[in-house]
Amino acid sequence: MSRQRPAISGADDQRPLWDVTPLRLDSSRPMTTAEKQASPAPRRIPTPKSVPPGMTFHSSLESVRGDRGISGYVTVIERAWKEMKLHGVLCLDGRPVLYHKEYDYPCSSSERIRQHKLFWNQGVADVLVLADPDTVYLYSGLVEPREDEGETKESALIEEIQGIAEYAERIQILETLFRQLATGKFYEDHRKYFDPNQSVDACLLKNLRDFRDKLTKGNKEEAGTKGLDIKEAHAFMGRILFLCYLLDRKIVDIGEPDGEDTGTTLLARELSGRVDDDARIDYLYGIFEGLRERFNGNMFDRDPDAEKQRIRPYFRELLLFLGGHEVESGQMSLWPYDFKMVPVETISAIYQDFLGAEDKEGQRNTGAFYTPRFLAEMVVDLCMGEEPEAWNWSFLDPACGSGIFLVLLFNRLASHRLAGIGHGDYAAREKALRDILTRQIRGVDVTETACRIAYFSLYLAYLDFLIPLDIERHTEKIGKLPRLLDDPDNPRQSSDISVIRKGDFLALGEDTFKDEEFPDGKFHCVIGNPPWEGRGSKQIAQKFMQETPRFLEKGGTGCLLLPTKILHNKTDAFQADWLGRVTLEKVLQLADYRKQLFQGAKTPAFIARFMNAAPDPNRHRVEFIAPKFNRDGLRRGVITINPAARAWIPLANILTAAQSKTTSIVWKQHLWGTRRDRKLLDLLRFFPPLSELAGEEKDGKRWIKGQGFQPYYPEKARRNPRYPKPKPIPYNPDDRFIDANKDFKIILLQEECEPVVDHLAKINASKKYLRMSPSLKLFKPPLVLVKQGINDEFIKAAYCDFDVLFQDPLQSIAGPEEDAEFLMFLAAYLRSGLARYFLFHTAANWGAERDKVHLDELIRVPFPLPGHDFIAPDAAKLIREIAGKVRRFGETLQNELPEAAPSQMSLPSFEEDPGNSNKNRNTEKWQSARKKAANTLQREIDPLIYRYFGLTEQEKILVEDTVGVFIPSATPGSWNSPIPTLDPVGETRVAPYDKGGLCVYGDTLAGTLNSWVRDGSSRYRVRAEVGADKESGLAMASLHLVEGDPSKLCQEKSISAALAEALKSYRETVSREAGTLLYKRDIFFFQGDCIHIVRSNLLINWTRTMALNDAAQIYGEILIGKRKGNAG
């Protein structure tokens, strides 16, 4: 967020230029004695009696330390408890979500600001509760501090509840808040206060990036200044971060900070107070030398004299950063960072961002995208969560990067080991920590900077478990911190404990790790995020998957974060081989979270958990989990997994698909497809595909298919010796050309085209040569043009009856003149809901990575011709009817075409001649009218397509829900994007739910069940009652048994508050949390002649598709019950 203070100029600000230490808050004074004496007597600290299942409220540090379930967060909670003087912490399955502090006297604004500063700097819990005798204040940890005219604003204050004096009232407030946090309702009601982009992680990362850029780009204000090498800049910043951490946690002392100062801002003050740059450099590097002597040479082994001179021009930027100000703009801040609160994992995860910056091209080629903390925690949770012996495992990270996995593992293992050791037993605590480094964790990385950051992060984690007195004892007894880096290229600096090895994991011998701690060189677990390669190349990650078993004990566990394209691309042979050597236990597909969890990478991710043992292919099933994006879960640090997102895929099915090279379809149809969807997809795949008609020219099929030409760029050819040789252009300069970006729909008009020579001139391509020249038959009518990308959730397809040229983003299917009507039908069919349904569930990229469909995927669509046994008997008539509609649509467009030049057939640009404004307006109106007419035409054609394929009403429902609800919800661009699946059912705008509400689900459920029993001997039917409770965020559907057909299938009824509360409590009880993963369970329960279904009131849970699946489950349960009754 922009800050309101003016930039440093030396003119507007009356302070000296070098005085960039924090501004002081006038209101930050402590309470006077008189004020404290006027405060009421100490009160009892409220301890909620009713805490939702899955949550734990700790009212003491002893309770925190005794809870083995929060081992990964003990140190951060201890830090917050000590610095903020907390009275309670609410945890959600081991993750802090709320801090609570009580006051015996009125809490001043300055005190609240001070507490929120500490809270925001830690960035772990989401909500801070401050309560004084009369008022309860609720603050968010995900709102960036803001200022107004030099005063800190309480922009993070969510709610101020006044007039709360009674103990029971405060208990009630906390219990209500806990329930709303458990259900996610609190986050949804206060969405604007929970923005991940305003977290301390995001703000600190931006400032560090700006600092790095200043160091590397040179100081423009000093002539001749050359920027630092990026690796040198990162090394310097690493030492600065290390120093900030040591100062703020009082491990290193340079004096006593005043008032609101931290150790870091005291350093800024000390540096700015020196007489000149030479004195500042001497002071800073004197501290570095002291740290080198006291701790370890690994961090400070660069030539200080050479570096001093290169750092000299950047002291202004350094002081801005140390003072917590904005490095890029120079704007001042009242809000310095406080590194005593910032967790080690946060620093480690933030610094990973810089590794990619050292070699952006190399990062793209090797795929070394580094792992966000939340994602790393998820991998660790999936790996360790259900293994009680995991605390004794040994772990290897084969591509450790900045060490985020090693730090997370170290912290969890250390918290677990130290739980039974008193804080006063320094020797035992230090031995336990060193044993973890010696016997349990190892990391490898090929990048020197990554190795340095990894051991730097581990140093911080190591020190975080020792109080300053312990550290003093450590240095007196043992000396420096152990050297953790084993670099074979630098044998002079040998390691004390070889935790980090510089090297290429893929080139390591099996005896690399053999020593007295690892006699066989094997590990219980290999965990991490191997490098990913970019699109279109064989994945380096595949090689890591193949090599991992070499370093695992037999039966050991692998848990790797991998690119989704390993599942979705053409890797059938690889999958068949790898799945025959290891037992793939679980796949957590995170495609729907791609843009939130892994913004640097271009491809989505999945987590694979596997065992180093061959599977039984006939019996083994792979658990496949594909959670759909949920704002509330992500805000509170978990990913919610609904029952519909889980499936168990028989390994035999995957291996069989590999033989036919269709494994990608097996995985993809489980991403959004339900059980009923998969049955329909199997039926559609039974039909002859379009590929039986369309192929390459050499295939000799009825139609020819292919991509357009590729232009030849002389400048690229000059720079790249491997650029393909040019091929003469076989076209005339005036031949018509259609740009893939034109907004054509259903049918193409000649007026939308331009001469090919004009297009080549616009893109600076050769007018004589091409890079790739396909068969000329692709450009001959009749043909259908199809673009790879999806436009407004439609396949961009159009019929064309004239010669037209196009580039490779467009694809063509061309045939003989007598097939014109078939090709018109094809153009309309490819835009239909049925084609979109099929391709969304089977194409590798759509709904997972990029919204595009490759040509070889497109021609897999079912395309039976008239005469096929399982389509409509009047299929030929339907083709003629649809073709006639397409033809008439084209004639209407032609007749209504405005007076406009071809270049004006798309929406006008700002550069166009103002004299053409009337023509432009006419064109714009025509474009809008065409879009509306095309959509209307498609709505007329879709029912005819359904008839052609003989779809049932239930199958149409599956198609319509996918097109109307699921496709618009897939892979949201940001956490606050409009997402139909997350709409409360009563508030959605998606038809038919916008008018029918929950009764759309109820009608479908009851109607489906009744249709299945109507032909039987039973005289009984069911009717549905549905309702929602806004407070709990739950909805319920009840099926009642009635005699005969009910007059009304469904009606809405309200849910009583007592019932809603009981249902919510029960649902939370049966749900299960595993760290960052929350496994929700549906409630199906029988009560006399009623069946009740309870879920969150979100559209994803109450679609017609869900009703069809629920009907099948209920019907199956009834049949099973009957069989058991008959058997009994």
Secondary structure, 3 states (H helix, E strand, C coil): CCCCCCECCCCCCCCCCCCCCCCCCCCCCCCCHHHHHHCCCCCCCCCCCCCCCCEEEECCHHHHHCCHHHHHHHHHHHHHHHHHCCCEEEEECCEEEEEEEECCCCCCHHHHHHHHHHHHHHCCCCEEEEECCCEEEEEECECCCEEECCEEECCCEEEEEECCCCHHHHHHHHHHHHHHHHHCHHHHHCHHHECHHHCHHHHHHHHHHHHHHHHHHCCCCCCCCCCCCHHHHHHHHHHHHHHHHHHHCCCCCCCCCCCCCCHHHHHHHHHHCCCCHHHHHHHHHHHHHHHHHHCCCHHHCCCHHHHHHHHHHHHHHHHHHHCCCCCCCCECCCCCCCCCCCCHHHHHHHHHHHHHHHCHHHHHHHCCCCCCHHHHHHHHHHHHCCCHHHHHCCEEECCCCCCHHHHHHHHHHHHHHHCCCCCCCHHHHHHHHHHHHHHCEEEEECCHHHHHHHHHHHHHHHHHCCCHHHHHHHHHHCCCCCCCEECCCCCCCCCCCCCEEECCHHHCCCCCCCCCCCCCCCEEEEEECCCCCCCCCCCHHHHHHHHHHHHEEEEEEEEEEEECHHHHCCCHHHHHHHHHHCEEEEEEECHHHHHHHCCCCCCCEEEEEEECCCCCCCCCEEEEECCCCCHHHHHCCCEEECHHHEEEEEHHHHHHHHHCCCHHHHHHCCCCCCHHHHHHHHHHHHCCEHHHCEECHHHCCCEEEEECEEECCHHHHHHCCCCCCCEECCCCCCCEECCCCCCCCEECCHHHCEEHHHHHHHCCCCCCEEEECCCHHHHCCCEEEEEEEEECCEEEEEEECCCCECECCEEEEECCHHHHHHHHHHHHHHCCHHHHHHHHHHCCCCCCCCCECCHHHHCCCECCCCCCCCCCCCHHHHHHHHHHHHHHHHHHHHHCCCCCCHHHCCCCCCCCCHHHHHHHHHHHHHHHHHHHHHHHHHHHHHHHHHHHHCCCHHHHHHHHHHHHHHHHHCCCCCCCCCCHHHCCHHHCCCCCHHHHCHHHHHHHHHHHHHHHHCCCCCCEEEEEEEEEECCCCEEEEEEEEEECCCCCCEEECCCCHHHHHHHHHHHHHHCEEECCEEECCCEEEEECCEEEEEEECCHHHCCHHHHHHHHHHHHHHHHHHHHHHHHC
